[in-house]
Amino acid sequence: MKLSARNQLKGKVVDIQEGAVNAIVTIDIGGGNIVTADITMGSVKNLGLEIGKEAYAVIKATSVMVAVD
């Protein structure tokens, strides 16, 4: 599959916190960087996500906010 999103970060699923409707999926993309995503339980099942499986965090946003202390 090809996507228009440029931010495609490959990593490994390190945690899945399942809820009644949604799950929080944590992906280790290397270099000490972690990405989390809130997705439906249906998507977890359809993608066959499980801890240790390789997956991509795909980020497509029209705006990004940056802040500093």
CHARMM internal coordinates of N, CA and C (Angstrom, degrees):
IC EDIT
DIST 1 N 1 CA 1.4309
DIST 1 CA 1 C 1.5250
ANGL 1 N 1 CA 1 C 108.99
DIST 1 C 2 N 1.3168
ANGL 1 CA 1 C 2 N 117.02
DIHE 1 N 1 CA 1 C 2 N 138.16
DIST 2 N 2 CA 1.4525
ANGL 1 C 2 N 2 CA 122.64
DIHE 1 CA 1 C 2 N 2 CA 175.40
DIST 2 CA 2 C 1.5199
ANGL 2 N 2 CA 2 C 108.49
DIHE 1 C 2 N 2 CA 2 C -107.83
DIST 2 C 3 N 1.3379
ANGL 2 CA 2 C 3 N 115.70
DIHE 2 N 2 CA 2 C 3 N 141.02
DIST 3 N 3 CA 1.4587
ANGL 2 C 3 N 3 CA 121.38
DIHE 2 CA 2 C 3 N 3 CA -179.80
DIST 3 CA 3 C 1.5155
ANGL 3 N 3 CA 3 C 110.13
DIHE 2 C 3 N 3 CA 3 C -126.03
DIST 3 C 4 N 1.3265
ANGL 3 CA 3 C 4 N 116.13
DIHE 3 N 3 CA 3 C 4 N 152.44
DIST 4 N 4 CA 1.4603
ANGL 3 C 4 N 4 CA 120.10
DIHE 3 CA 3 C 4 N 4 CA 177.44
DIST 4 CA 4 C 1.5248
ANGL 4 N 4 CA 4 C 111.84
DIHE 3 C 4 N 4 CA 4 C -80.86
DIST 4 C 5 N 1.3161
ANGL 4 CA 4 C 5 N 117.84
DIHE 4 N 4 CA 4 C 5 N -18.82
DIST 5 N 5 CA 1.4640
ANGL 4 C 5 N 5 CA 120.89
DIHE 4 CA 4 C 5 N 5 CA -179.81
DIST 5 CA 5 C 1.5210
ANGL 5 N 5 CA 5 C 109.72
DIHE 4 C 5 N 5 CA 5 C -66.45
DIST 5 C 6 N 1.3135
ANGL 5 CA 5 C 6 N 116.46
DIHE 5 N 5 CA 5 C 6 N 129.28
DIST 6 N 6 CA 1.4672
ANGL 5 C 6 N 6 CA 120.82
DIHE 5 CA 5 C 6 N 6 CA -178.15
DIST 6 CA 6 C 1.5220
ANGL 6 N 6 CA 6 C 112.66
DIHE 5 C 6 N 6 CA 6 C -83.83
DIST 6 C 7 N 1.3182
ANGL 6 CA 6 C 7 N 116.17
DIHE 6 N 6 CA 6 C 7 N -26.31
DIST 7 N 7 CA 1.4604
ANGL 6 C 7 N 7 CA 119.77
DIHE 6 CA 6 C 7 N 7 CA -177.33
DIST 7 CA 7 C 1.5234
ANGL 7 N 7 CA 7 C 110.06
DIHE 6 C 7 N 7 CA 7 C -89.46
DIST 7 C 8 N 1.3280
ANGL 7 CA 7 C 8 N 115.23
DIHE 7 N 7 CA 7 C 8 N 88.37
DIST 8 N 8 CA 1.4519
ANGL 7 C 8 N 8 CA 122.47
DIHE 7 CA 7 C 8 N 8 CA 179.71
DIST 8 CA 8 C 1.5268
ANGL 8 N 8 CA 8 C 106.62
DIHE 7 C 8 N 8 CA 8 C -117.58
DIST 8 C 9 N 1.3234
ANGL 8 CA 8 C 9 N 116.09
DIHE 8 N 8 CA 8 C 9 N 106.15
DIST 9 N 9 CA 1.4542
ANGL 8 C 9 N 9 CA 122.09
DIHE 8 CA 8 C 9 N 9 CA -172.87
DIST 9 CA 9 C 1.5269
ANGL 9 N 9 CA 9 C 109.91
DIHE 8 C 9 N 9 CA 9 C -107.71
DIST 9 C 10 N 1.3327
ANGL 9 CA 9 C 10 N 116.34
DIHE 9 N 9 CA 9 C 10 N 111.70
DIST 10 N 10 CA 1.4614
ANGL 9 C 10 N 10 CA 121.07
DIHE 9 CA 9 C 10 N 10 CA -178.07
DIST 10 CA 10 C 1.5213
ANGL 10 N 10 CA 10 C 109.98
DIHE 9 C 10 N 10 CA 10 C -82.49
DIST 10 C 11 N 1.3163
ANGL 10 CA 10 C 11 N 114.97
DIHE 10 N 10 CA 10 C 11 N 139.24
DIST 11 N 11 CA 1.4570
ANGL 10 C 11 N 11 CA 118.93
DIHE 10 CA 10 C 11 N 11 CA 178.23
DIST 11 CA 11 C 1.5111
ANGL 11 N 11 CA 11 C 111.14
DIHE 10 C 11 N 11 CA 11 C -164.20
DIST 11 C 12 N 1.3391
ANGL 11 CA 11 C 12 N 114.67
DIHE 11 N 11 CA 11 C 12 N -164.31
DIST 12 N 12 CA 1.4623
ANGL 11 C 12 N 12 CA 121.36
DIHE 11 CA 11 C 12 N 12 CA 179.02
DIST 12 CA 12 C 1.5106
ANGL 12 N 12 CA 12 C 110.01
DIHE 11 C 12 N 12 CA 12 C -119.87
DIST 12 C 13 N 1.3134
ANGL 12 CA 12 C 13 N 115.44
DIHE 12 N 12 CA 12 C 13 N 139.11
DIST 13 N 13 CA 1.4582
ANGL 12 C 13 N 13 CA 120.83
DIHE 12 CA 12 C 13 N 13 CA 176.26
DIST 13 CA 13 C 1.5270
ANGL 13 N 13 CA 13 C 107.60
DIHE 12 C 13 N 13 CA 13 C -69.84
DIST 13 C 14 N 1.3405
ANGL 13 CA 13 C 14 N 116.29
DIHE 13 N 13 CA 13 C 14 N 123.59
DIST 14 N 14 CA 1.4641
ANGL 13 C 14 N 14 CA 120.30
DIHE 13 CA 13 C 14 N 14 CA -179.41
DIST 14 CA 14 C 1.5244
ANGL 14 N 14 CA 14 C 112.67
DIHE 13 C 14 N 14 CA 14 C -112.31
DIST 14 C 15 N 1.3338
ANGL 14 CA 14 C 15 N 117.48
DIHE 14 N 14 CA 14 C 15 N -13.84
DIST 15 N 15 CA 1.4622
ANGL 14 C 15 N 15 CA 120.18
DIHE 14 CA 14 C 15 N 15 CA 178.35
DIST 15 CA 15 C 1.5240
ANGL 15 N 15 CA 15 C 109.81
DIHE 14 C 15 N 15 CA 15 C -160.66
DIST 15 C 16 N 1.3136
ANGL 15 CA 15 C 16 N 115.81
DIHE 15 N 15 CA 15 C 16 N 144.58
DIST 16 N 16 CA 1.4563
ANGL 15 C 16 N 16 CA 122.43
DIHE 15 CA 15 C 16 N 16 CA 172.63
DIST 16 CA 16 C 1.5231
ANGL 16 N 16 CA 16 C 106.65
DIHE 15 C 16 N 16 CA 16 C -135.80
DIST 16 C 17 N 1.3334
ANGL 16 CA 16 C 17 N 115.64
DIHE 16 N 16 CA 16 C 17 N 113.65
DIST 17 N 17 CA 1.4607
ANGL 16 C 17 N 17 CA 120.78
DIHE 16 CA 16 C 17 N 17 CA 177.37
DIST 17 CA 17 C 1.5222
ANGL 17 N 17 CA 17 C 107.35
DIHE 16 C 17 N 17 CA 17 C -99.94
DIST 17 C 18 N 1.3203
ANGL 17 CA 17 C 18 N 115.19
DIHE 17 N 17 CA 17 C 18 N 102.97
DIST 18 N 18 CA 1.4577
ANGL 17 C 18 N 18 CA 120.71
DIHE 17 CA 17 C 18 N 18 CA -175.34
DIST 18 CA 18 C 1.5211
ANGL 18 N 18 CA 18 C 111.54
DIHE 17 C 18 N 18 CA 18 C -83.03
DIST 18 C 19 N 1.3232
ANGL 18 CA 18 C 19 N 115.34
DIHE 18 N 18 CA 18 C 19 N 136.06
DIST 19 N 19 CA 1.4494
ANGL 18 C 19 N 19 CA 122.16
DIHE 18 CA 18 C 19 N 19 CA 173.49
DIST 19 CA 19 C 1.5122
ANGL 19 N 19 CA 19 C 109.63
DIHE 18 C 19 N 19 CA 19 C -118.13
DIST 19 C 20 N 1.3193
ANGL 19 CA 19 C 20 N 116.88
DIHE 19 N 19 CA 19 C 20 N -172.18
DIST 20 N 20 CA 1.4642
ANGL 19 C 20 N 20 CA 121.01
DIHE 19 CA 19 C 20 N 20 CA -179.42
DIST 20 CA 20 C 1.5201
ANGL 20 N 20 CA 20 C 111.44
DIHE 19 C 20 N 20 CA 20 C -66.99
DIST 20 C 21 N 1.3456
ANGL 20 CA 20 C 21 N 116.92
DIHE 20 N 20 CA 20 C 21 N -37.73
DIST 21 N 21 CA 1.4678
ANGL 20 C 21 N 21 CA 121.57
DIHE 20 CA 20 C 21 N 21 CA -176.28
DIST 21 CA 21 C 1.5238
ANGL 21 N 21 CA 21 C 111.71
DIHE 20 C 21 N 21 CA 21 C -119.26
DIST 21 C 22 N 1.3247
ANGL 21 CA 21 C 22 N 117.36
DIHE 21 N 21 CA 21 C 22 N -42.86
DIST 22 N 22 CA 1.4631
ANGL 21 C 22 N 22 CA 122.88
DIHE 21 CA 21 C 22 N 22 CA -176.87
DIST 22 CA 22 C 1.5194
ANGL 22 N 22 CA 22 C 111.64
DIHE 21 C 22 N 22 CA 22 C -116.88
DIST 22 C 23 N 1.3267
ANGL 22 CA 22 C 23 N 114.78
DIHE 22 N 22 CA 22 C 23 N 165.54
DIST 23 N 23 CA 1.4571
ANGL 22 C 23 N 23 CA 122.04
DIHE 22 CA 22 C 23 N 23 CA 175.02
DIST 23 CA 23 C 1.5215
ANGL 23 N 23 CA 23 C 108.33
DIHE 22 C 23 N 23 CA 23 C -133.09
DIST 23 C 24 N 1.3180
ANGL 23 CA 23 C 24 N 115.87
DIHE 23 N 23 CA 23 C 24 N 148.27
DIST 24 N 24 CA 1.4609
ANGL 23 C 24 N 24 CA 120.94
DIHE 23 CA 23 C 24 N 24 CA 172.20
DIST 24 CA 24 C 1.5244
ANGL 24 N 24 CA 24 C 106.33
DIHE 23 C 24 N 24 CA 24 C -101.75
DIST 24 C 25 N 1.3273
ANGL 24 CA 24 C 25 N 115.47
DIHE 24 N 24 CA 24 C 25 N 116.18
DIST 25 N 25 CA 1.4564
ANGL 24 C 25 N 25 CA 122.29
DIHE 24 CA 24 C 25 N 25 CA -177.69
DIST 25 CA 25 C 1.5268
ANGL 25 N 25 CA 25 C 108.08
DIHE 24 C 25 N 25 CA 25 C -103.87
DIST 25 C 26 N 1.3221
ANGL 25 CA 25 C 26 N 116.18
DIHE 25 N 25 CA 25 C 26 N 128.49
DIST 26 N 26 CA 1.4555
ANGL 25 C 26 N 26 CA 122.22
DIHE 25 CA 25 C 26 N 26 CA -179.81
DIST 26 CA 26 C 1.5249
ANGL 26 N 26 CA 26 C 108.88
DIHE 25 C 26 N 26 CA 26 C -110.04
DIST 26 C 27 N 1.3479
ANGL 26 CA 26 C 27 N 115.41
DIHE 26 N 26 CA 26 C 27 N 126.29
DIST 27 N 27 CA 1.4630
ANGL 26 C 27 N 27 CA 121.91
DIHE 26 CA 26 C 27 N 27 CA -178.47
DIST 27 CA 27 C 1.5188
ANGL 27 N 27 CA 27 C 108.73
DIHE 26 C 27 N 27 CA 27 C -119.93
DIST 27 C 28 N 1.3309
ANGL 27 CA 27 C 28 N 116.48
DIHE 27 N 27 CA 27 C 28 N 127.30
DIST 28 N 28 CA 1.4625
ANGL 27 C 28 N 28 CA 122.84
DIHE 27 CA 27 C 28 N 28 CA 175.14
DIST 28 CA 28 C 1.5236
ANGL 28 N 28 CA 28 C 106.91
DIHE 27 C 28 N 28 CA 28 C -88.88
DIST 28 C 29 N 1.3418
ANGL 28 CA 28 C 29 N 116.92
DIHE 28 N 28 CA 28 C 29 N 113.93
DIST 29 N 29 CA 1.4661
ANGL 28 C 29 N 29 CA 120.51
DIHE 28 CA 28 C 29 N 29 CA -177.35
DIST 29 CA 29 C 1.5308
ANGL 29 N 29 CA 29 C 112.02
DIHE 28 C 29 N 29 CA 29 C -98.92
DIST 29 C 30 N 1.3278
ANGL 29 CA 29 C 30 N 116.73
DIHE 29 N 29 CA 29 C 30 N 10.38
DIST 30 N 30 CA 1.4567
ANGL 29 C 30 N 30 CA 121.70
DIHE 29 CA 29 C 30 N 30 CA 176.14
DIST 30 CA 30 C 1.5188
ANGL 30 N 30 CA 30 C 112.92
DIHE 29 C 30 N 30 CA 30 C 92.46
DIST 30 C 31 N 1.3118
ANGL 30 CA 30 C 31 N 114.99
DIHE 30 N 30 CA 30 C 31 N 163.53
DIST 31 N 31 CA 1.4569
ANGL 30 C 31 N 31 CA 121.11
DIHE 30 CA 30 C 31 N 31 CA 177.96
DIST 31 CA 31 C 1.5197
ANGL 31 N 31 CA 31 C 112.92
DIHE 30 C 31 N 31 CA 31 C 65.10
DIST 31 C 32 N 1.3293
ANGL 31 CA 31 C 32 N 116.62
DIHE 31 N 31 CA 31 C 32 N 23.69
DIST 32 N 32 CA 1.4524
ANGL 31 C 32 N 32 CA 120.58
DIHE 31 CA 31 C 32 N 32 CA -178.12
DIST 32 CA 32 C 1.5134
ANGL 32 N 32 CA 32 C 114.02
DIHE 31 C 32 N 32 CA 32 C 78.10
DIST 32 C 33 N 1.3253
ANGL 32 CA 32 C 33 N 116.93
DIHE 32 N 32 CA 32 C 33 N 12.69
DIST 33 N 33 CA 1.4698
ANGL 32 C 33 N 33 CA 121.83
DIHE 32 CA 32 C 33 N 33 CA -178.07
DIST 33 CA 33 C 1.5220
ANGL 33 N 33 CA 33 C 110.90
DIHE 32 C 33 N 33 CA 33 C -101.42
DIST 33 C 34 N 1.3321
ANGL 33 CA 33 C 34 N 114.36
DIHE 33 N 33 CA 33 C 34 N 133.54
DIST 34 N 34 CA 1.4561
ANGL 33 C 34 N 34 CA 122.50
DIHE 33 CA 33 C 34 N 34 CA -178.64
DIST 34 CA 34 C 1.5302
ANGL 34 N 34 CA 34 C 108.35
DIHE 33 C 34 N 34 CA 34 C -123.98
DIST 34 C 35 N 1.3315
ANGL 34 CA 34 C 35 N 116.18
DIHE 34 N 34 CA 34 C 35 N 138.64
DIST 35 N 35 CA 1.4620
ANGL 34 C 35 N 35 CA 122.01
DIHE 34 CA 34 C 35 N 35 CA 175.61
DIST 35 CA 35 C 1.5225
ANGL 35 N 35 CA 35 C 107.00
DIHE 34 C 35 N 35 CA 35 C -122.46
DIST 35 C 36 N 1.3443
ANGL 35 CA 35 C 36 N 116.84
DIHE 35 N 35 CA 35 C 36 N 135.73
DIST 36 N 36 CA 1.4554
ANGL 35 C 36 N 36 CA 120.12
DIHE 35 CA 35 C 36 N 36 CA 175.74
DIST 36 CA 36 C 1.5252
ANGL 36 N 36 CA 36 C 109.27
DIHE 35 C 36 N 36 CA 36 C -118.04
DIST 36 C 37 N 1.3118
ANGL 36 CA 36 C 37 N 114.91
DIHE 36 N 36 CA 36 C 37 N 149.40
DIST 37 N 37 CA 1.4600
ANGL 36 C 37 N 37 CA 120.95
DIHE 36 CA 36 C 37 N 37 CA 178.72
DIST 37 CA 37 C 1.5120
ANGL 37 N 37 CA 37 C 109.19
DIHE 36 C 37 N 37 CA 37 C -139.03
DIST 37 C 38 N 1.3155
ANGL 37 CA 37 C 38 N 116.23
DIHE 37 N 37 CA 37 C 38 N 140.54
DIST 38 N 38 CA 1.4544
ANGL 37 C 38 N 38 CA 123.22
DIHE 37 CA 37 C 38 N 38 CA 175.09
DIST 38 CA 38 C 1.5244
ANGL 38 N 38 CA 38 C 106.67
DIHE 37 C 38 N 38 CA 38 C -99.40
DIST 38 C 39 N 1.3384
ANGL 38 CA 38 C 39 N 116.87
DIHE 38 N 38 CA 38 C 39 N 110.65
DIST 39 N 39 CA 1.4620
ANGL 38 C 39 N 39 CA 121.74
DIHE 38 CA 38 C 39 N 39 CA -178.19
DIST 39 CA 39 C 1.5238
ANGL 39 N 39 CA 39 C 109.17
DIHE 38 C 39 N 39 CA 39 C -129.07
DIST 39 C 40 N 1.3081
ANGL 39 CA 39 C 40 N 116.55
DIHE 39 N 39 CA 39 C 40 N 165.41
DIST 40 N 40 CA 1.4616
ANGL 39 C 40 N 40 CA 120.07
DIHE 39 CA 39 C 40 N 40 CA -179.63
DIST 40 CA 40 C 1.5305
ANGL 40 N 40 CA 40 C 110.64
DIHE 39 C 40 N 40 CA 40 C -71.70
DIST 40 C 41 N 1.3275
ANGL 40 CA 40 C 41 N 115.00
DIHE 40 N 40 CA 40 C 41 N 154.97
DIST 41 N 41 CA 1.4678
ANGL 40 C 41 N 41 CA 119.77
DIHE 40 CA 40 C 41 N 41 CA 175.04
DIST 41 CA 41 C 1.5288
ANGL 41 N 41 CA 41 C 110.17
DIHE 40 C 41 N 41 CA 41 C -63.49
DIST 41 C 42 N 1.3349
ANGL 41 CA 41 C 42 N 116.45
DIHE 41 N 41 CA 41 C 42 N -32.44
DIST 42 N 42 CA 1.4625
ANGL 41 C 42 N 42 CA 120.02
DIHE 41 CA 41 C 42 N 42 CA 176.10
DIST 42 CA 42 C 1.5178
ANGL 42 N 42 CA 42 C 111.51
DIHE 41 C 42 N 42 CA 42 C -60.21
DIST 42 C 43 N 1.3372
ANGL 42 CA 42 C 43 N 116.54
DIHE 42 N 42 CA 42 C 43 N -40.49
DIST 43 N 43 CA 1.4683
ANGL 42 C 43 N 43 CA 120.34
DIHE 42 CA 42 C 43 N 43 CA 178.34
DIST 43 CA 43 C 1.5171
ANGL 43 N 43 CA 43 C 111.54
DIHE 42 C 43 N 43 CA 43 C -67.78
DIST 43 C 44 N 1.3269
ANGL 43 CA 43 C 44 N 117.03
DIHE 43 N 43 CA 43 C 44 N -38.38
DIST 44 N 44 CA 1.4722
ANGL 43 C 44 N 44 CA 120.20
DIHE 43 CA 43 C 44 N 44 CA 176.97
DIST 44 CA 44 C 1.5269
ANGL 44 N 44 CA 44 C 109.27
DIHE 43 C 44 N 44 CA 44 C -57.99
DIST 44 C 45 N 1.3213
ANGL 44 CA 44 C 45 N 116.22
DIHE 44 N 44 CA 44 C 45 N -45.92
DIST 45 N 45 CA 1.4638
ANGL 44 C 45 N 45 CA 120.66
DIHE 44 CA 44 C 45 N 45 CA -178.88
DIST 45 CA 45 C 1.5339
ANGL 45 N 45 CA 45 C 111.59
DIHE 44 C 45 N 45 CA 45 C -69.58
DIST 45 C 46 N 1.3442
ANGL 45 CA 45 C 46 N 117.65
DIHE 45 N 45 CA 45 C 46 N -45.29
DIST 46 N 46 CA 1.4712
ANGL 45 C 46 N 46 CA 121.26
DIHE 45 CA 45 C 46 N 46 CA -179.05
DIST 46 CA 46 C 1.5236
ANGL 46 N 46 CA 46 C 112.39
DIHE 45 C 46 N 46 CA 46 C -62.28
DIST 46 C 47 N 1.3433
ANGL 46 CA 46 C 47 N 116.94
DIHE 46 N 46 CA 46 C 47 N -34.65
DIST 47 N 47 CA 1.4631
ANGL 46 C 47 N 47 CA 121.07
DIHE 46 CA 46 C 47 N 47 CA 179.51
DIST 47 CA 47 C 1.5271
ANGL 47 N 47 CA 47 C 112.12
DIHE 46 C 47 N 47 CA 47 C -84.88
DIST 47 C 48 N 1.3113
ANGL 47 CA 47 C 48 N 116.82
DIHE 47 N 47 CA 47 C 48 N -9.70
DIST 48 N 48 CA 1.4632
ANGL 47 C 48 N 48 CA 120.63
DIHE 47 CA 47 C 48 N 48 CA -178.49
DIST 48 CA 48 C 1.5183
ANGL 48 N 48 CA 48 C 111.94
DIHE 47 C 48 N 48 CA 48 C 65.20
DIST 48 C 49 N 1.3313
ANGL 48 CA 48 C 49 N 116.38
DIHE 48 N 48 CA 48 C 49 N 34.33
DIST 49 N 49 CA 1.4570
ANGL 48 C 49 N 49 CA 119.86
DIHE 48 CA 48 C 49 N 49 CA -177.10
DIST 49 CA 49 C 1.5214
ANGL 49 N 49 CA 49 C 111.36
DIHE 48 C 49 N 49 CA 49 C -69.75
DIST 49 C 50 N 1.3169
ANGL 49 CA 49 C 50 N 114.85
DIHE 49 N 49 CA 49 C 50 N 136.95
DIST 50 N 50 CA 1.4540
ANGL 49 C 50 N 50 CA 121.76
DIHE 49 CA 49 C 50 N 50 CA 174.20
DIST 50 CA 50 C 1.5192
ANGL 50 N 50 CA 50 C 108.04
DIHE 49 C 50 N 50 CA 50 C -155.27
DIST 50 C 51 N 1.3046
ANGL 50 CA 50 C 51 N 116.09
DIHE 50 N 50 CA 50 C 51 N 157.65
DIST 51 N 51 CA 1.4590
ANGL 50 C 51 N 51 CA 120.88
DIHE 50 CA 50 C 51 N 51 CA -178.40
DIST 51 CA 51 C 1.5226
ANGL 51 N 51 CA 51 C 109.33
DIHE 50 C 51 N 51 CA 51 C -59.31
DIST 51 C 52 N 1.3379
ANGL 51 CA 51 C 52 N 115.87
DIHE 51 N 51 CA 51 C 52 N 134.07
DIST 52 N 52 CA 1.4597
ANGL 51 C 52 N 52 CA 122.44
DIHE 51 CA 51 C 52 N 52 CA -179.89
DIST 52 CA 52 C 1.5177
ANGL 52 N 52 CA 52 C 113.93
DIHE 51 C 52 N 52 CA 52 C 95.77
DIST 52 C 53 N 1.3260
ANGL 52 CA 52 C 53 N 117.59
DIHE 52 N 52 CA 52 C 53 N -14.63
DIST 53 N 53 CA 1.4674
ANGL 52 C 53 N 53 CA 121.44
DIHE 52 CA 52 C 53 N 53 CA -178.85
DIST 53 CA 53 C 1.5266
ANGL 53 N 53 CA 53 C 109.71
DIHE 52 C 53 N 53 CA 53 C -80.16
DIST 53 C 54 N 1.3284
ANGL 53 CA 53 C 54 N 116.46
DIHE 53 N 53 CA 53 C 54 N 142.52
DIST 54 N 54 CA 1.4615
ANGL 53 C 54 N 54 CA 120.32
DIHE 53 CA 53 C 54 N 54 CA 175.25
DIST 54 CA 54 C 1.5236
ANGL 54 N 54 CA 54 C 109.32
DIHE 53 C 54 N 54 CA 54 C -74.23
DIST 54 C 55 N 1.3421
ANGL 54 CA 54 C 55 N 115.14
DIHE 54 N 54 CA 54 C 55 N 143.22
DIST 55 N 55 CA 1.4550
ANGL 54 C 55 N 55 CA 121.39
DIHE 54 CA 54 C 55 N 55 CA 179.95
DIST 55 CA 55 C 1.5224
ANGL 55 N 55 CA 55 C 108.14
DIHE 54 C 55 N 55 CA 55 C -154.32
DIST 55 C 56 N 1.3009
ANGL 55 CA 55 C 56 N 116.30
DIHE 55 N 55 CA 55 C 56 N 165.70
DIST 56 N 56 CA 1.4627
ANGL 55 C 56 N 56 CA 122.70
DIHE 55 CA 55 C 56 N 56 CA 177.16
DIST 56 CA 56 C 1.5230
ANGL 56 N 56 CA 56 C 109.58
DIHE 55 C 56 N 56 CA 56 C -112.80
DIST 56 C 57 N 1.3248
ANGL 56 CA 56 C 57 N 115.69
DIHE 56 N 56 CA 56 C 57 N 136.81
DIST 57 N 57 CA 1.4549
ANGL 56 C 57 N 57 CA 121.60
DIHE 56 CA 56 C 57 N 57 CA 167.24
DIST 57 CA 57 C 1.5219
ANGL 57 N 57 CA 57 C 104.55
DIHE 56 C 57 N 57 CA 57 C -94.41
DIST 57 C 58 N 1.3176
ANGL 57 CA 57 C 58 N 117.01
DIHE 57 N 57 CA 57 C 58 N 116.66
DIST 58 N 58 CA 1.4607
ANGL 57 C 58 N 58 CA 122.16
DIHE 57 CA 57 C 58 N 58 CA -178.21
DIST 58 CA 58 C 1.5217
ANGL 58 N 58 CA 58 C 107.84
DIHE 57 C 58 N 58 CA 58 C -109.21
DIST 58 C 59 N 1.3277
ANGL 58 CA 58 C 59 N 115.71
DIHE 58 N 58 CA 58 C 59 N 121.95
DIST 59 N 59 CA 1.4504
ANGL 58 C 59 N 59 CA 120.61
DIHE 58 CA 58 C 59 N 59 CA -174.60
DIST 59 CA 59 C 1.5253
ANGL 59 N 59 CA 59 C 108.79
DIHE 58 C 59 N 59 CA 59 C -117.13
DIST 59 C 60 N 1.3149
ANGL 59 CA 59 C 60 N 115.97
DIHE 59 N 59 CA 59 C 60 N 121.11
DIST 60 N 60 CA 1.4647
ANGL 59 C 60 N 60 CA 122.29
DIHE 59 CA 59 C 60 N 60 CA 176.94
DIST 60 CA 60 C 1.5212
ANGL 60 N 60 CA 60 C 106.51
DIHE 59 C 60 N 60 CA 60 C -131.63
DIST 60 C 61 N 1.3192
ANGL 60 CA 60 C 61 N 116.40
DIHE 60 N 60 CA 60 C 61 N 114.20
DIST 61 N 61 CA 1.4516
ANGL 60 C 61 N 61 CA 119.79
DIHE 60 CA 60 C 61 N 61 CA -176.92
DIST 61 CA 61 C 1.5278
ANGL 61 N 61 CA 61 C 110.09
DIHE 60 C 61 N 61 CA 61 C -138.52
DIST 61 C 62 N 1.3020
ANGL 61 CA 61 C 62 N 115.05
DIHE 61 N 61 CA 61 C 62 N 144.71
DIST 62 N 62 CA 1.4706
ANGL 61 C 62 N 62 CA 119.01
DIHE 61 CA 61 C 62 N 62 CA 177.03
DIST 62 CA 62 C 1.5062
ANGL 62 N 62 CA 62 C 111.22
DIHE 61 C 62 N 62 CA 62 C -85.89
DIST 62 C 63 N 1.3294
ANGL 62 CA 62 C 63 N 117.34
DIHE 62 N 62 CA 62 C 63 N -18.45
DIST 63 N 63 CA 1.4589
ANGL 62 C 63 N 63 CA 120.13
DIHE 62 CA 62 C 63 N 63 CA 176.16
DIST 63 CA 63 C 1.5256
ANGL 63 N 63 CA 63 C 109.68
DIHE 62 C 63 N 63 CA 63 C -149.81
DIST 63 C 64 N 1.3093
ANGL 63 CA 63 C 64 N 115.39
DIHE 63 N 63 CA 63 C 64 N 146.58
DIST 64 N 64 CA 1.4554
ANGL 63 C 64 N 64 CA 122.41
DIHE 63 CA 63 C 64 N 64 CA 177.84
DIST 64 CA 64 C 1.5138
ANGL 64 N 64 CA 64 C 107.51
DIHE 63 C 64 N 64 CA 64 C -129.48
DIST 64 C 65 N 1.3290
ANGL 64 CA 64 C 65 N 116.58
DIHE 64 N 64 CA 64 C 65 N 130.68
DIST 65 N 65 CA 1.4664
ANGL 64 C 65 N 65 CA 120.28
DIHE 64 CA 64 C 65 N 65 CA 178.27
DIST 65 CA 65 C 1.5255
ANGL 65 N 65 CA 65 C 109.06
DIHE 64 C 65 N 65 CA 65 C -98.13
DIST 65 C 66 N 1.3182
ANGL 65 CA 65 C 66 N 116.33
DIHE 65 N 65 CA 65 C 66 N 142.73
DIST 66 N 66 CA 1.4582
ANGL 65 C 66 N 66 CA 122.80
DIHE 65 CA 65 C 66 N 66 CA 177.03
DIST 66 CA 66 C 1.5029
ANGL 66 N 66 CA 66 C 108.03
DIHE 65 C 66 N 66 CA 66 C -125.00
DIST 66 C 67 N 1.3400
ANGL 66 CA 66 C 67 N 117.50
DIHE 66 N 66 CA 66 C 67 N 138.08
DIST 67 N 67 CA 1.4580
ANGL 66 C 67 N 67 CA 121.16
DIHE 66 CA 66 C 67 N 67 CA 179.79
DIST 67 CA 67 C 1.5230
ANGL 67 N 67 CA 67 C 110.36
DIHE 66 C 67 N 67 CA 67 C -139.16
DIST 67 C 68 N 1.2978
ANGL 67 CA 67 C 68 N 116.36
DIHE 67 N 67 CA 67 C 68 N 154.59
DIST 68 N 68 CA 1.4701
ANGL 67 C 68 N 68 CA 122.32
DIHE 67 CA 67 C 68 N 68 CA 174.55
DIST 68 CA 68 C 1.5170
ANGL 68 N 68 CA 68 C 108.19
DIHE 67 C 68 N 68 CA 68 C -135.32
DIST 68 C 69 N 1.3228
ANGL 68 CA 68 C 69 N 116.35
DIHE 68 N 68 CA 68 C 69 N 159.20
DIST 69 N 69 CA 1.4783
ANGL 68 C 69 N 69 CA 120.66
DIHE 68 CA 68 C 69 N 69 CA 175.05
DIST 69 CA 69 C 1.4947
ANGL 69 N 69 CA 69 C 110.22
DIHE 68 C 69 N 69 CA 69 C -77.28
END
COOR INIT
IC SEED 1 N 1 CA 1 C
IC BUILD
